[in-house]
C-alpha cells in the first residue's frame, strides 16, 4: 500500500472507531430513567460487552476464514459449528438432565463447548483438507452435510426427550441479544486472548496466505500447519460467539465484505480491525433500534438475516459481472 | 542440487519412476517431454509443492524436507501457473512479497531498494501502482518474475512460464530467463512445452518419457533427429539457426 492509501485507510479506521464509540454511548444512555440508573446499567453494560465481543469474534473469524479458503463469499457458518453447538447442548441435557452440573454451570458448559467443537472441527477439517488436497469445495460440501447430520441427530434427541427438559433446553439454544449469556464474559475474554496469543505467528502469515498455496510455500510458509492452526482459531472464535448469543449466520459475511469494500487492501490488520468495528457498529446500532423503536417486538437476527440475504445476492451478482 | 531416485505414484499409477539427475549450477536447464511424462511433477517435488513417495532431493548437501521452509525460501524460488489472487494487490505490493522470507510483513529501507531494482529490471515502473488484476497476461507474468527477483534466490524454478502467452510475450519471457542466468547468475530450471524455446535459450535439456528420463545432456546432445522422434513419436527435422539446433516437426 502506498503512503496516501495508508493515510486514507487510517482515517477510515478512526471514523469507524468513533462511530462504534458513539453507538456504545448511545446504547447505554438513551432514555435512561435515572431513578433506576444502577439497575439499567446492570442490564445494559453486560449486554454491550457481549455485543462487542461477539462482533469481534465473528468479524475476525470471517475474514480469516475467507482468506484461508481464498473466497470472499463464504462464512465460517458453513463449517457446521452452529448445529454442532446445538447438538452438544441437547446431548448434555438428554443424557445428564437439565439439573446436572454440566447444564447448570454456564462456565463449565462453555468450556465443554469449546473443547468439543475445537477437537471435532480440527479432526474433521484438517483430515478433509489433507485428503482432498485443499479442495475447498469438498470441504465446504462436507461442512454442509455435517451440519445437516448434526441437526438431524439433535432433532431426534429432542423428539424423545422429556418435554420439561426440552423447555429448559430451548432457552439456551434460541439465544438472541435480548437473551444473552453474560456469565461467560470473563472466561471468553480470557479464551480470546489465549487464542490470539497462541496464533500470533500464524496471524502474521495471513497476508502471504492470500497469495495462494504455491506462493505461500514459495515464500517459506509451512502452509498445512498454518492453515490447520488458523482453522482451529476460527472454530473457537465462532464457538465463543455462538455460546454467547446463539447463531447469527449472515453477520460474518456482511461485515467481512463491507470491510473488504471499505479498505480495498490485502493487509489483514486493516481488514480484521475494520470487520470487527463494522460488526460492533451494526450490532449495537441494530440493538438500539430493536429496543427503542421496535420495543423488542422484532429480534435483531431478523434484520441481520434479511439484510444479509440481500447483501449476499448483491455480492453474487457483482462477482458474476466481474 | 542433486535429485536421486525420485518416485511418485498416484494410486497405482507411477508418474515419476526413480528419476536421478544433477542440476548444473549457474545454467538454464529445461525439462521437456510429452504430456503426462512427469516433468511438472518432478518440478513440483523439487520445489516442495508435491510430496514424493521415495527418493532424495538434496540441496546444498541437505534434503529439502530437512531445510527450514523460511531458509529455503531465501535460496529457492518457485513460480507456477496457478496464480489467481482474490485480493486487491498492486504490482509493487506483489513484488514486495518477495522480501517476506527476509523481513516478514515490514520491509526495511534495504528491501525497498531491492524492490525498486527488481521493478526497474522488469521495466514495470509505470505499472507499479496498478492492481494486478488490471494487467495483461504478459505484464502480470513480468510482475511475478519481478517478485522472484526481489526474493533474491540462487535457484529459480519456473513451471511452464510461456503458457498462455502469445509469441511476442513468450519470446520475451525466454529472453528474460536467459538474462536471469547470464546477468544475475541464477540457476534457472523450467518446464517447457515448446522444444525450440528449450533448444535456443537453455544450456541443458532433460527429456522425460513415461516418468523416466529419456535423455539428459547439453542442448546439442539432446536435440537430434533420432532422440526427438523417440521422445515425441513424430517425425523431426533438425536445422541449425544461429548456431542452435532447432527442430521442425510435422
HADDOCK unambig.tbl for C-alpha pairs under 7 A between the chains (distance, minus, plus):
assign (segid A and resid 1 and name CA) (segid B and resid 93 and name CA) 6.48 0.50 0.50
assign (segid A and resid 70 and name CA) (segid B and resid 86 and name CA) 6.77 0.50 0.50
assign (segid A and resid 211 and name CA) (segid B and resid 85 and name CA) 5.83 0.50 0.50
assign (segid A and resid 214 and name CA) (segid B and resid 49 and name CA) 6.69 0.50 0.50
assign (segid A and resid 218 and name CA) (segid B and resid 73 and name CA) 5.92 0.50 0.50
assign (segid A and resid 218 and name CA) (segid B and resid 77 and name CA) 5.95 0.50 0.50
assign (segid A and resid 218 and name CA) (segid B and resid 78 and name CA) 5.69 0.50 0.50
assign (segid A and resid 219 and name CA) (segid B and resid 70 and name CA) 6.86 0.50 0.50
assign (segid A and resid 219 and name CA) (segid B and resid 73 and name CA) 5.26 0.50 0.50
assign (segid A and resid 219 and name CA) (segid B and resid 100 and name CA) 6.52 0.50 0.50
assign (segid A and resid 219 and name CA) (segid B and resid 101 and name CA) 5.76 0.50 0.50
assign (segid A and resid 220 and name CA) (segid B and resid 69 and name CA) 4.53 0.50 0.50
assign (segid A and resid 220 and name CA) (segid B and resid 70 and name CA) 3.97 0.50 0.50
assign (segid A and resid 220 and name CA) (segid B and resid 72 and name CA) 6.85 0.50 0.50
assign (segid A and resid 220 and name CA) (segid B and resid 73 and name CA) 4.94 0.50 0.50
assign (segid A and resid 220 and name CA) (segid B and resid 101 and name CA) 6.19 0.50 0.50
assign (segid A and resid 221 and name CA) (segid B and resid 69 and name CA) 6.40 0.50 0.50
assign (segid A and resid 221 and name CA) (segid B and resid 70 and name CA) 6.65 0.50 0.50
assign (segid A and resid 222 and name CA) (segid B and resid 69 and name CA) 6.59 0.50 0.50
assign (segid A and resid 264 and name CA) (segid B and resid 88 and name CA) 6.18 0.50 0.50
assign (segid A and resid 265 and name CA) (segid B and resid 88 and name CA) 5.68 0.50 0.50
assign (segid A and resid 265 and name CA) (segid B and resid 89 and name CA) 6.93 0.50 0.50
assign (segid A and resid 266 and name CA) (segid B and resid 87 and name CA) 5.67 0.50 0.50
assign (segid A and resid 266 and name CA) (segid B and resid 88 and name CA) 6.14 0.50 0.50
assign (segid A and resid 266 and name CA) (segid B and resid 89 and name CA) 6.54 0.50 0.50
